[in-house]
Amino acid sequence: MSYENQPGDTGGHGTPPPGGGYGPPGGYPPPGGNYPPGGYPPPGGYGAPPTPPNNHLVMAIITTILCCLPLGIVSIVFASQVNSKWAVGDYQGALASSESAKKWWIAALISGIVLSVLYIILVVVIGVGAGLSSSTSSY
């Protein structure tokens, strides 16, 4: 048996194939970073930038429209401050605004629910009272 290279077979000897050597096309690691195969960047974690806090803007708008307008507006104001504070590097201020926005939309939701229940009770009491007064007036 012959161990010599056959025509067209580099067999690990001779000149490297085009593309910069042996291994994946284009060489490894790829230029621009030590990424795993597939071109994906490394997963987040150590060294990754922190993610901004939730601004609660969606819930602030929903509670403003459906529950309690004054408290919801306060929640929208705090929610709109979160991203701008985060962008300038005020991380503690962004977290404080996020917590305030959450507190105010929860307060708006609770007050909206309480006011709705009180309204239903008032309508039922007035309806029952009107029913009693009409039945007693026929005597």
N, CA, C and O atoms as a GROMACS GRO file, in nm:
protein
  556
    1MET      N    1   0.084  -0.118   0.000
    1MET     CA    2   0.000   0.000   0.000
    1MET      C    3   0.088   0.123   0.000
    1MET      O    4   0.190   0.129   0.070
    2SER      N    5   0.050   0.221  -0.078
    2SER     CA    6   0.129   0.342  -0.092
    2SER      C    7   0.068   0.454  -0.010
    2SER      O    8  -0.053   0.477  -0.012
    3TYR      N    9   0.157   0.524   0.062
    3TYR     CA   10   0.112   0.637   0.144
    3TYR      C   11   0.142   0.770   0.079
    3TYR      O   12   0.140   0.873   0.146
    4GLU      N   13   0.169   0.771  -0.043
    4GLU     CA   14   0.199   0.896  -0.112
    4GLU      C   15   0.069   0.965  -0.152
    4GLU      O   16  -0.036   0.901  -0.165
    5ASN      N   17   0.078   1.096  -0.169
    5ASN     CA   18  -0.040   1.174  -0.208
    5ASN      C   19  -0.084   1.137  -0.348
    5ASN      O   20  -0.002   1.120  -0.439
    6GLN      N   21  -0.212   1.125  -0.363
    6GLN     CA   22  -0.269   1.101  -0.494
    6GLN      C   23  -0.293   1.236  -0.560
    6GLN      O   24  -0.295   1.338  -0.491
    7PRO      N   25  -0.311   1.241  -0.691
    7PRO     CA   26  -0.338   1.369  -0.756
    7PRO      C   27  -0.465   1.434  -0.700
    7PRO      O   28  -0.570   1.369  -0.694
    8GLY      N   29  -0.458   1.563  -0.656
    8GLY     CA   30  -0.572   1.637  -0.602
    8GLY      C   31  -0.593   1.615  -0.454
    8GLY      O   32  -0.683   1.676  -0.396
    9ASP      N   33  -0.514   1.530  -0.391
    9ASP     CA   34  -0.530   1.500  -0.249
    9ASP      C   35  -0.414   1.564  -0.175
    9ASP      O   36  -0.298   1.529  -0.198
   10THR      N   37  -0.446   1.658  -0.085
   10THR     CA   38  -0.338   1.718  -0.009
   10THR      C   39  -0.299   1.626   0.105
   10THR      O   40  -0.182   1.625   0.144
   11GLY      N   41  -0.391   1.550   0.161
   11GLY     CA   42  -0.360   1.450   0.262
   11GLY      C   43  -0.288   1.503   0.383
   11GLY      O   44  -0.226   1.425   0.456
   12GLY      N   45  -0.293   1.630   0.406
   12GLY     CA   46  -0.225   1.684   0.521
   12GLY      C   47  -0.083   1.726   0.489
   12GLY      O   48  -0.013   1.777   0.576
   13HIS      N   49  -0.041   1.706   0.366
   13HIS     CA   50   0.094   1.742   0.325
   13HIS      C   51   0.084   1.840   0.212
   13HIS      O   52  -0.020   1.854   0.147
   14GLY      N   53   0.189   1.907   0.188
   14GLY     CA   54   0.192   1.995   0.074
   14GLY      C   55   0.141   2.133   0.110
   14GLY      O   56   0.148   2.175   0.225
   15THR      N   57   0.090   2.204   0.012
   15THR     CA   58   0.044   2.340   0.034
   15THR      C   59  -0.095   2.339   0.098
   15THR      O   60  -0.177   2.251   0.068
   16PRO      N   61  -0.122   2.437   0.185
   16PRO     CA   62  -0.255   2.441   0.247
   16PRO      C   63  -0.361   2.475   0.144
   16PRO      O   64  -0.332   2.541   0.044
   17PRO      N   65  -0.483   2.431   0.168
   17PRO     CA   66  -0.591   2.463   0.075
   17PRO      C   67  -0.621   2.612   0.077
   17PRO      O   68  -0.586   2.681   0.173
   18PRO      N   69  -0.687   2.661  -0.027
   18PRO     CA   70  -0.722   2.804  -0.027
   18PRO      C   71  -0.816   2.837   0.089
   18PRO      O   72  -0.896   2.753   0.130
   19GLY      N   73  -0.806   2.960   0.143
   19GLY     CA   74  -0.893   3.002   0.253
   19GLY      C   75  -0.817   3.018   0.382
   19GLY      O   76  -0.879   3.046   0.484
   20GLY      N   77  -0.686   3.001   0.382
   20GLY     CA   78  -0.611   3.033   0.501
   20GLY      C   79  -0.577   2.917   0.589
   20GLY      O   80  -0.560   2.938   0.709
   21GLY      N   81  -0.565   2.799   0.543
   21GLY     CA   82  -0.521   2.688   0.626
   21GLY      C   83  -0.626   2.582   0.638
   21GLY      O   84  -0.726   2.580   0.566
   22TYR      N   85  -0.602   2.494   0.730
   22TYR     CA   86  -0.693   2.383   0.753
   22TYR      C   87  -0.803   2.426   0.849
   22TYR      O   88  -0.782   2.516   0.930
   23GLY      N   89  -0.914   2.365   0.841
   23GLY     CA   90  -1.024   2.397   0.931
   23GLY      C   91  -1.138   2.463   0.856
   23GLY      O   92  -1.149   2.450   0.734
   24PRO      N   93  -1.226   2.536   0.929
   24PRO     CA   94  -1.344   2.596   0.866
   24PRO      C   95  -1.303   2.699   0.762
   24PRO      O   96  -1.197   2.760   0.774
   25PRO      N   97  -1.387   2.718   0.661
   25PRO     CA   98  -1.356   2.819   0.560
   25PRO      C   99  -1.345   2.956   0.624
   25PRO      O  100  -1.423   2.991   0.713
   26GLY      N  101  -1.249   3.033   0.580
   26GLY     CA  102  -1.230   3.167   0.634
   26GLY      C  103  -1.144   3.169   0.758
   26GLY      O  104  -1.114   3.276   0.810
   27GLY      N  105  -1.103   3.054   0.806
   27GLY     CA  106  -1.018   3.048   0.924
   27GLY      C  107  -1.096   3.060   1.052
   27GLY      O  108  -1.213   3.098   1.053
   28TYR      N  109  -1.030   3.025   1.160
   28TYR     CA  110  -1.092   3.034   1.292
   28TYR      C  111  -0.988   3.086   1.387
   28TYR      O  112  -0.874   3.039   1.379
   29PRO      N  113  -1.013   3.177   1.475
   29PRO     CA  114  -1.139   3.246   1.496
   29PRO      C  115  -1.167   3.347   1.386
   29PRO      O  116  -1.074   3.394   1.319
   30PRO      N  117  -1.293   3.380   1.368
   30PRO     CA  118  -1.326   3.475   1.262
   30PRO      C  119  -1.271   3.613   1.296
   30PRO      O  120  -1.256   3.646   1.414
   31PRO      N  121  -1.243   3.692   1.196
   31PRO     CA  122  -1.196   3.828   1.224
   31PRO      C  123  -1.304   3.908   1.296
   31PRO      O  124  -1.423   3.895   1.263
   32GLY      N  125  -1.265   3.988   1.391
   32GLY     CA  126  -1.360   4.074   1.461
   32GLY      C  127  -1.408   4.017   1.593
   32GLY      O  128  -1.489   4.081   1.660
   33GLY      N  129  -1.362   3.902   1.632
   33GLY     CA  130  -1.404   3.849   1.762
   33GLY      C  131  -1.382   3.701   1.771
   33GLY      O  132  -1.373   3.632   1.670
   34ASN      N  133  -1.374   3.654   1.890
   34ASN     CA  134  -1.353   3.512   1.916
   34ASN      C  135  -1.487   3.445   1.939
   34ASN      O  136  -1.514   3.397   2.049
   35TYR      N  137  -1.570   3.442   1.837
   35TYR     CA  138  -1.705   3.388   1.849
   35TYR      C  139  -1.707   3.241   1.815
   35TYR      O  140  -1.623   3.193   1.740
   36PRO      N  141  -1.802   3.169   1.870
   36PRO     CA  142  -1.817   3.029   1.834
   36PRO      C  143  -1.865   3.014   1.691
   36PRO      O  144  -1.910   3.111   1.631
   37PRO      N  145  -1.855   2.892   1.634
   37PRO     CA  146  -1.901   2.873   1.495
   37PRO      C  147  -2.047   2.914   1.479
   37PRO      O  148  -2.128   2.894   1.570
   38GLY      N  149  -2.078   2.970   1.367
   38GLY     CA  150  -2.214   3.016   1.340
   38GLY      C  151  -2.225   3.166   1.340
   38GLY      O  152  -2.326   3.222   1.297
   39GLY      N  153  -2.120   3.234   1.387
   39GLY     CA  154  -2.120   3.379   1.385
   39GLY      C  155  -2.201   3.444   1.495
   39GLY      O  156  -2.227   3.564   1.489
   40TYR      N  157  -2.241   3.368   1.596
   40TYR     CA  158  -2.320   3.426   1.705
   40TYR      C  159  -2.228   3.485   1.810
   40TYR      O  160  -2.124   3.427   1.841
   41PRO      N  161  -2.264   3.601   1.866
   41PRO     CA  162  -2.181   3.658   1.972
   41PRO      C  163  -2.195   3.575   2.099
   41PRO      O  164  -2.288   3.494   2.110
   42PRO      N  165  -2.106   3.593   2.194
   42PRO     CA  166  -2.116   3.516   2.318
   42PRO      C  167  -2.243   3.551   2.394
   42PRO      O  168  -2.294   3.662   2.380
   43PRO      N  169  -2.294   3.460   2.474
   43PRO     CA  170  -2.416   3.489   2.550
   43PRO      C  171  -2.391   3.598   2.653
   43PRO      O  172  -2.277   3.623   2.692
   44GLY      N  173  -2.499   3.662   2.697
   44GLY     CA  174  -2.488   3.767   2.798
   44GLY      C  175  -2.444   3.710   2.931
   44GLY      O  176  -2.444   3.588   2.951
   45GLY      N  177  -2.409   3.795   3.018
   45GLY     CA  178  -2.362   3.750   3.149
   45GLY      C  179  -2.254   3.844   3.196
   45GLY      O  180  -2.269   3.966   3.190
   46TYR      N  181  -2.145   3.787   3.241
   46TYR     CA  182  -2.035   3.868   3.290
   46TYR      C  183  -1.981   3.955   3.179
   46TYR      O  184  -1.950   3.905   3.071
   47GLY      N  185  -1.970   4.081   3.202
   47GLY     CA  186  -1.919   4.173   3.103
   47GLY      C  187  -2.026   4.229   3.011
   47GLY      O  188  -1.999   4.323   2.937
   48ALA      N  189  -2.145   4.172   3.013
   48ALA     CA  190  -2.253   4.223   2.928
   48ALA      C  191  -2.311   4.349   2.992
   48ALA      O  192  -2.316   4.358   3.114
   49PRO      N  193  -2.354   4.445   2.912
   49PRO     CA  194  -2.412   4.566   2.971
   49PRO      C  195  -2.543   4.533   3.043
   49PRO      O  196  -2.616   4.444   3.000
   50PRO      N  197  -2.571   4.604   3.152
   50PRO     CA  198  -2.696   4.578   3.224
   50PRO      C  199  -2.816   4.618   3.141
   50PRO      O  200  -2.809   4.709   3.058
   51THR      N  201  -2.926   4.551   3.164
   51THR     CA  202  -3.048   4.583   3.090
   51THR      C  203  -3.126   4.690   3.165
   51THR      O  204  -3.129   4.689   3.288
   52PRO      N  205  -3.188   4.781   3.094
   52PRO     CA  206  -3.264   4.887   3.163
   52PRO      C  207  -3.386   4.829   3.233
   52PRO      O  208  -3.438   4.725   3.191
   53PRO      N  209  -3.432   4.894   3.339
   53PRO     CA  210  -3.549   4.844   3.410
   53PRO      C  211  -3.676   4.862   3.327
   53PRO      O  212  -3.679   4.942   3.233
   54ASN      N  213  -3.779   4.787   3.362
   54ASN     CA  214  -3.908   4.799   3.295
   54ASN      C  215  -3.965   4.938   3.322
   54ASN      O  216  -3.967   4.983   3.437
   55ASN      N  217  -4.011   5.006   3.218
   55ASN     CA  218  -4.064   5.140   3.240
   55ASN      C  219  -4.213   5.140   3.274
   55ASN      O  220  -4.265   5.244   3.312
   56HIS      N  221  -4.282   5.029   3.261
   56HIS     CA  222  -4.424   5.014   3.298
   56HIS      C  223  -4.515   5.109   3.220
   56HIS      O  224  -4.623   5.145   3.268
   57LEU      N  225  -4.472   5.151   3.102
   57LEU     CA  226  -4.551   5.249   3.026
   57LEU      C  227  -4.682   5.191   2.977
   57LEU      O  228  -4.784   5.260   2.976
   58VAL      N  229  -4.683   5.066   2.936
   58VAL     CA  230  -4.806   5.004   2.885
   58VAL      C  231  -4.913   5.000   2.993
   58VAL      O  232  -5.028   5.039   2.970
   59MET      N  233  -4.876   4.953   3.111
   59MET     CA  234  -4.974   4.946   3.220
   59MET      C  235  -5.015   5.086   3.266
   59MET      O  236  -5.130   5.106   3.307
   60ALA      N  237  -4.924   5.180   3.260
   60ALA     CA  238  -4.959   5.317   3.298
   60ALA      C  239  -5.066   5.373   3.204
   60ALA      O  240  -5.160   5.438   3.248
   61ILE      N  241  -5.050   5.347   3.075
   61ILE     CA  242  -5.148   5.396   2.977
   61ILE      C  243  -5.282   5.324   2.994
   61ILE      O  244  -5.388   5.387   2.990
   62ILE      N  245  -5.277   5.192   3.013
   62ILE     CA  246  -5.401   5.115   3.029
   62ILE      C  247  -5.478   5.161   3.152
   62ILE      O  248  -5.599   5.181   3.146
   63THR      N  249  -5.408   5.177   3.264
   63THR     CA  250  -5.478   5.219   3.386
   63THR      C  251  -5.527   5.364   3.375
   63THR      O  252  -5.626   5.400   3.437
   64THR      N  253  -5.458   5.446   3.298
   64THR     CA  254  -5.505   5.583   3.278
   64THR      C  255  -5.636   5.583   3.201
   64THR      O  256  -5.729   5.657   3.235
   65ILE      N  257  -5.642   5.502   3.097
   65ILE     CA  258  -5.763   5.499   3.013
   65ILE      C  259  -5.879   5.429   3.083
   65ILE      O  260  -5.992   5.477   3.079
   66LEU      N  261  -5.852   5.315   3.148
   66LEU     CA  262  -5.961   5.233   3.201
   66LEU      C  263  -5.994   5.254   3.348
   66LEU      O  264  -6.105   5.223   3.390
   67CYS      N  265  -5.901   5.306   3.425
   67CYS     CA  266  -5.925   5.307   3.570
   67CYS      C  267  -5.935   5.447   3.630
   67CYS      O  268  -6.044   5.496   3.661
   68CYS      N  269  -5.823   5.510   3.644
   68CYS     CA  270  -5.822   5.637   3.717
   68CYS      C  271  -5.730   5.734   3.648
   68CYS      O  272  -5.608   5.716   3.648
   69LEU      N  273  -5.786   5.836   3.589
   69LEU     CA  274  -5.710   5.931   3.507
   69LEU      C  275  -5.600   6.004   3.584
   69LEU      O  276  -5.486   6.004   3.537
   70PRO      N  277  -5.626   6.066   3.700
   70PRO     CA  278  -5.518   6.144   3.766
   70PRO      C  279  -5.399   6.058   3.807
   70PRO      O  280  -5.284   6.095   3.784
   71LEU      N  281  -5.426   5.944   3.869
   71LEU     CA  282  -5.315   5.858   3.912
   71LEU      C  283  -5.243   5.796   3.794
   71LEU      O  284  -5.122   5.776   3.799
   72GLY      N  285  -5.313   5.766   3.690
   72GLY     CA  286  -5.252   5.710   3.570
   72GLY      C  287  -5.160   5.809   3.501
   72GLY      O  288  -5.057   5.770   3.446
   73ILE      N  289  -5.196   5.937   3.502
   73ILE     CA  290  -5.110   6.039   3.442
   73ILE      C  291  -4.979   6.050   3.519
   73ILE      O  292  -4.873   6.064   3.459
   74VAL      N  293  -4.986   6.043   3.652
   74VAL     CA  294  -4.864   6.045   3.733
   74VAL      C  295  -4.776   5.925   3.697
   74VAL      O  296  -4.654   5.937   3.687
   75SER      N  297  -4.839   5.810   3.677
   75SER     CA  298  -4.765   5.689   3.640
   75SER      C  299  -4.700   5.705   3.503
   75SER      O  300  -4.586   5.661   3.484
   76ILE      N  301  -4.769   5.766   3.408
   76ILE     CA  302  -4.711   5.789   3.275
   76ILE      C  303  -4.591   5.882   3.283
   76ILE      O  304  -4.492   5.862   3.212
   77VAL      N  305  -4.598   5.984   3.367
   77VAL     CA  306  -4.485   6.077   3.382
   77VAL      C  307  -4.362   6.003   3.433
   77VAL      O  308  -4.253   6.019   3.378
   78PHE      N  309  -4.377   5.922   3.536
   78PHE     CA  310  -4.264   5.846   3.589
   78PHE      C  311  -4.214   5.743   3.487
   78PHE      O  312  -4.094   5.722   3.474
   79ALA      N  313  -4.305   5.679   3.416
   79ALA     CA  314  -4.266   5.579   3.316
   79ALA      C  315  -4.186   5.641   3.203
   79ALA      O  316  -4.095   5.578   3.149
   80SER      N  317  -4.220   5.763   3.167
   80SER     CA  318  -4.147   5.828   3.058
   80SER      C  319  -4.008   5.874   3.100
   80SER      O  320  -3.924   5.900   3.014
   81GLN      N  321  -3.980   5.883   3.228
   81GLN     CA  322  -3.848   5.924   3.277
   81GLN      C  323  -3.748   5.809   3.281
   81GLN      O  324  -3.627   5.833   3.285
   82VAL      N  325  -3.796   5.685   3.280
   82VAL     CA  326  -3.706   5.571   3.300
   82VAL      C  327  -3.601   5.562   3.191
   82VAL      O  328  -3.481   5.558   3.221
   83ASN      N  329  -3.641   5.559   3.065
   83ASN     CA  330  -3.545   5.539   2.956
   83ASN      C  331  -3.450   5.656   2.941
   83ASN      O  332  -3.332   5.635   2.910
   84SER      N  333  -3.498   5.778   2.962
   84SER     CA  334  -3.408   5.893   2.948
   84SER      C  335  -3.304   5.895   3.060
   84SER      O  336  -3.188   5.928   3.036
   85LYS      N  337  -3.343   5.861   3.181
   85LYS     CA  338  -3.246   5.855   3.290
   85LYS      C  339  -3.144   5.743   3.267
   85LYS      O  340  -3.026   5.760   3.296
   86TRP      N  341  -3.191   5.630   3.215
   86TRP     CA  342  -3.101   5.519   3.189
   86TRP      C  343  -3.000   5.557   3.079
   86TRP      O  344  -2.883   5.519   3.086
   87ALA      N  345  -3.045   5.631   2.979
   87ALA     CA  346  -2.959   5.668   2.866
   87ALA      C  347  -2.845   5.760   2.908
   87ALA      O  348  -2.736   5.754   2.852
   88VAL      N  349  -2.869   5.846   3.006
   88VAL     CA  350  -2.763   5.938   3.051
   88VAL      C  351  -2.678   5.878   3.162
   88VAL      O  352  -2.585   5.943   3.210
   89GLY      N  353  -2.708   5.754   3.203
   89GLY     CA  354  -2.626   5.688   3.302
   89GLY      C  355  -2.676   5.698   3.445
   89GLY      O  356  -2.608   5.653   3.537
   90ASP      N  357  -2.793   5.756   3.466
   90ASP     CA  358  -2.850   5.768   3.600
   90ASP      C  359  -2.926   5.639   3.631
   90ASP      O  360  -3.050   5.636   3.625
   91TYR      N  361  -2.853   5.534   3.664
   91TYR     CA  362  -2.913   5.402   3.684
   91TYR      C  363  -3.004   5.399   3.807
   91TYR      O  364  -3.112   5.340   3.802
   92GLN      N  365  -2.961   5.462   3.915
   92GLN     CA  366  -3.044   5.464   4.036
   92GLN      C  367  -3.171   5.546   4.013
   92GLN      O  368  -3.278   5.508   4.062
   93GLY      N  369  -3.159   5.655   3.942
   93GLY     CA  370  -3.277   5.736   3.911
   93GLY      C  371  -3.375   5.662   3.822
   93GLY      O  372  -3.496   5.674   3.838
   94ALA      N  373  -3.321   5.584   3.726
   94ALA     CA  374  -3.407   5.504   3.638
   94ALA      C  375  -3.480   5.397   3.718
   94ALA      O  376  -3.599   5.373   3.696
   95LEU      N  377  -3.410   5.333   3.811
   95LEU     CA  378  -3.476   5.232   3.895
   95LEU      C  379  -3.583   5.295   3.984
   95LEU      O  380  -3.690   5.239   4.002
   96ALA      N  381  -3.552   5.413   4.039
   96ALA     CA  382  -3.650   5.482   4.124
   96ALA      C  383  -3.774   5.523   4.043
   96ALA      O  384  -3.886   5.509   4.091
   97SER      N  385  -3.754   5.573   3.922
   97SER     CA  386  -3.868   5.611   3.838
   97SER      C  387  -3.950   5.490   3.798
   97SER      O  388  -4.072   5.497   3.791
   98SER      N  389  -3.883   5.378   3.772
   98SER     CA  390  -3.953   5.254   3.738
   98SER      C  391  -4.041   5.208   3.855
   98SER      O  392  -4.156   5.170   3.835
   99GLU      N  393  -3.985   5.210   3.974
   99GLU     CA  394  -4.063   5.169   4.092
   99GLU      C  395  -4.179   5.265   4.118
   99GLU      O  396  -4.288   5.222   4.157
  100SER      N  397  -4.157   5.395   4.098
  100SER     CA  398  -4.264   5.492   4.117
  100SER      C  399  -4.375   5.473   4.014
  100SER      O  400  -4.494   5.480   4.047
  101ALA      N  401  -4.336   5.449   3.889
  101ALA     CA  402  -4.438   5.425   3.786
  101ALA      C  403  -4.521   5.302   3.820
  101ALA      O  404  -4.643   5.302   3.804
  102LYS      N  405  -4.454   5.196   3.867
  102LYS     CA  406  -4.526   5.074   3.906
  102LYS      C  407  -4.621   5.102   4.023
  102LYS      O  408  -4.736   5.058   4.023
  103LYS      N  409  -4.572   5.176   4.121
  103LYS     CA  410  -4.655   5.208   4.239
  103LYS      C  411  -4.779   5.287   4.197
  103LYS      O  412  -4.889   5.260   4.247
  104TRP      N  413  -4.764   5.384   4.107
  104TRP     CA  414  -4.876   5.468   4.068
  104TRP      C  415  -4.975   5.395   3.980
  104TRP      O  416  -5.096   5.419   3.992
  105TRP      N  417  -4.929   5.306   3.889
  105TRP     CA  418  -5.029   5.235   3.809
  105TRP      C  419  -5.104   5.133   3.893
  105TRP      O  420  -5.221   5.107   3.868
  106ILE      N  421  -5.038   5.074   3.992
  106ILE     CA  422  -5.109   4.984   4.083
  106ILE      C  423  -5.212   5.062   4.164
  106ILE      O  424  -5.324   5.015   4.184
  107ALA      N  425  -5.174   5.180   4.212
  107ALA     CA  426  -5.270   5.264   4.286
  107ALA      C  427  -5.387   5.304   4.198
  107ALA      O  428  -5.502   5.306   4.243
  108ALA      N  429  -5.360   5.335   4.071
  108ALA     CA  430  -5.468   5.370   3.978
  108ALA      C  431  -5.560   5.251   3.954
  108ALA      O  432  -5.682   5.266   3.948
  109LEU      N  433  -5.502   5.132   3.941
  109LEU     CA  434  -5.583   5.011   3.921
  109LEU      C  435  -5.671   4.982   4.042
  109LEU      O  436  -5.790   4.954   4.028
  110ILE      N  437  -5.613   4.989   4.160
  110ILE     CA  438  -5.690   4.961   4.282
  110ILE      C  439  -5.801   5.065   4.302
  110ILE      O  440  -5.914   5.030   4.335
  111SER      N  441  -5.768   5.192   4.281
  111SER     CA  442  -5.872   5.295   4.298
  111SER      C  443  -5.981   5.281   4.193
  111SER      O  444  -6.098   5.306   4.222
  112GLY      N  445  -5.945   5.242   4.072
  112GLY     CA  446  -6.047   5.219   3.968
  112GLY      C  447  -6.139   5.105   4.004
  112GLY      O  448  -6.260   5.113   3.982
  113ILE      N  449  -6.082   4.997   4.059
  113ILE     CA  450  -6.164   4.882   4.099
  113ILE      C  451  -6.256   4.921   4.215
  113ILE      O  452  -6.374   4.887   4.214
  114VAL      N  453  -6.201   4.992   4.314
  114VAL     CA  454  -6.282   5.034   4.430
  114VAL      C  455  -6.394   5.127   4.386
  114VAL      O  456  -6.508   5.112   4.430
  115LEU      N  457  -6.363   5.222   4.300
  115LEU     CA  458  -6.467   5.315   4.254
  115LEU      C  459  -6.574   5.243   4.171
  115LEU      O  460  -6.692   5.277   4.179
  116SER      N  461  -6.534   5.145   4.093
  116SER     CA  462  -6.632   5.068   4.015
  116SER      C  463  -6.725   4.988   4.106
  116SER      O  464  -6.845   4.984   4.084
  117VAL      N  465  -6.668   4.926   4.209
  117VAL     CA  466  -6.750   4.849   4.303
  117VAL      C  467  -6.846   4.942   4.378
  117VAL      O  468  -6.963   4.910   4.395
  118LEU      N  469  -6.796   5.058   4.422
  118LEU     CA  470  -6.883   5.153   4.491
  118LEU      C  471  -6.994   5.203   4.399
  118LEU      O  472  -7.107   5.222   4.444
  119TYR      N  473  -6.963   5.226   4.273
  119TYR     CA  474  -7.065   5.270   4.177
  119TYR      C  475  -7.172   5.163   4.159
  119TYR      O  476  -7.291   5.195   4.155
  120ILE      N  477  -7.131   5.039   4.147
  120ILE     CA  478  -7.229   4.929   4.132
  120ILE      C  479  -7.317   4.919   4.256
  120ILE      O  480  -7.438   4.902   4.246
  121ILE      N  481  -7.256   4.930   4.373
  121ILE     CA  482  -7.334   4.924   4.497
  121ILE      C  483  -7.433   5.041   4.503
  121ILE      O  484  -7.548   5.024   4.541
  122LEU      N  485  -7.388   5.160   4.464
  122LEU     CA  486  -7.476   5.277   4.465
  122LEU      C  487  -7.593   5.260   4.369
  122LEU      O  488  -7.706   5.295   4.403
  123VAL      N  489  -7.568   5.208   4.251
  123VAL     CA  490  -7.675   5.187   4.153
  123VAL      C  491  -7.774   5.084   4.205
  123VAL      O  492  -7.895   5.100   4.189
  124VAL      N  493  -7.724   4.978   4.266
  124VAL     CA  494  -7.814   4.875   4.320
  124VAL      C  495  -7.897   4.932   4.434
  124VAL      O  496  -8.018   4.908   4.440
  125VAL      N  497  -7.835   5.008   4.524
  125VAL     CA  498  -7.908   5.065   4.638
  125VAL      C  499  -8.013   5.165   4.589
  125VAL      O  500  -8.126   5.165   4.638
  126ILE      N  501  -7.978   5.250   4.495
  126ILE     CA  502  -8.074   5.346   4.442
  126ILE      C  503  -8.186   5.274   4.368
  126ILE      O  504  -8.302   5.312   4.377
  127GLY      N  505  -8.149   5.169   4.294
  127GLY     CA  506  -8.250   5.091   4.221
  127GLY      C  507  -8.345   5.021   4.316
  127GLY      O  508  -8.466   5.018   4.292
  128VAL      N  509  -8.293   4.964   4.424
  128VAL     CA  510  -8.379   4.898   4.522
  128VAL      C  511  -8.464   5.002   4.594
  128VAL      O  512  -8.582   4.980   4.620
  129GLY      N  513  -8.403   5.116   4.627
  129GLY     CA  514  -8.478   5.223   4.693
  129GLY      C  515  -8.589   5.277   4.604
  129GLY      O  516  -8.698   5.308   4.652
  130ALA      N  517  -8.562   5.290   4.476
  130ALA     CA  518  -8.664   5.338   4.383
  130ALA      C  519  -8.774   5.235   4.369
  130ALA      O  520  -8.891   5.271   4.355
  131GLY      N  521  -8.739   5.110   4.371
  131GLY     CA  522  -8.840   5.003   4.363
  131GLY      C  523  -8.928   5.001   4.486
  131GLY      O  524  -9.048   4.976   4.475
  132LEU      N  525  -8.873   5.025   4.604
  132LEU     CA  526  -8.951   5.026   4.727
  132LEU      C  527  -9.043   5.149   4.732
  132LEU      O  528  -9.158   5.139   4.775
  133SER      N  529  -8.993   5.263   4.688
  133SER     CA  530  -9.076   5.384   4.696
  133SER      C  531  -9.192   5.377   4.597
  133SER      O  532  -9.298   5.430   4.626
  134SER      N  533  -9.175   5.314   4.483
  134SER     CA  534  -9.284   5.305   4.388
  134SER      C  535  -9.389   5.205   4.435
  134SER      O  536  -9.508   5.221   4.406
  135SER      N  537  -9.348   5.101   4.509
  135SER     CA  538  -9.445   5.003   4.555
  135SER      C  539  -9.522   5.057   4.676
  135SER      O  540  -9.637   5.018   4.697
  136THR      N  541  -9.463   5.143   4.755
  136THR     CA  542  -9.532   5.196   4.873
  136THR      C  543  -9.623   5.314   4.835
  136THR      O  544  -9.715   5.347   4.910
  137SER      N  545  -9.599   5.376   4.723
  137SER     CA  546  -9.681   5.492   4.685
  137SER      C  547  -9.818   5.451   4.630
  137SER      O  548  -9.905   5.537   4.615
  138SER      N  549  -9.840   5.324   4.600
  138SER     CA  550  -9.966   5.284   4.543
  138SER      C  551 -10.073   5.264   4.651
  138SER      O  552 -10.189   5.241   4.617
  139TYR      N  553 -10.038   5.270   4.776
  139TYR     CA  554 -10.138   5.253   4.880
  139TYR      C  555 -10.223   5.372   4.897
  139TYR      O  556 -10.313   5.372   4.981
   0.00000   0.00000   0.00000
